[in-house]
Amino acid sequence: MKLSDIRPNQGANKRPKRVGRGPGSGKGKTAGRGHKGQKSRSGGLKNSARFEGGRSTLLMRLPKRGMKSNSHGELKRVEYQVVNLGAIAKHFASGEVSPEALVKAGLVRPGYPVKVLAQGDASSVKVHAHKFSQAAVEKLKAVGGEAVVLEGA
């Protein structure tokens, strides 16, 4: 046996049907597509589930609902890093606390606006943050601290 003697099995390789090549081929003239109509045209067969014969699709006809505030359909929402007064009191006994100091202490991640919540005991510190809960402001004032709201959240 030689490498040049190897052939594919009988019937394994089938020649493609050549359509539209005259009456002798058996698939001449209309090339087996019948006469006229959408299916006889090139690019005419639309098999997608949402195609409805050329009329406006159900998806287009249904009412659109909900809010879209930018061109990508996403809501403009500010995500705050939250930190509780108890955690601030644990890391800072006195002085001023800024978002940068909170990042160094490992309480928040950098690059996000900070919101202070009232859970836990407060210490008498001056806290700089982008947002405060009302209860957090009241707790800070009660122990002699101060809440300073930063711009640009």
HULIN-V263931 format. One record per helix or strand of 2 or more residues. SS is the DSSP state (H for helix, E for strand). FROM is the first residue (numbers start at 1). TO is the last residue. If there is no record, write none. Layout:
# HULIN-V263931
{{SS,FROM,TO} {SS,FROM,TO}}
This chain:
# HULIN-V263931
{{H,3,5} {H,23,25} {H,38,40} {H,58,61} {E,81,84} {H,85,91} {E,96,97} {H,99,105} {E,114,117} {E,126,129} {E,131,132} {H,134,142} {E,146,149}}
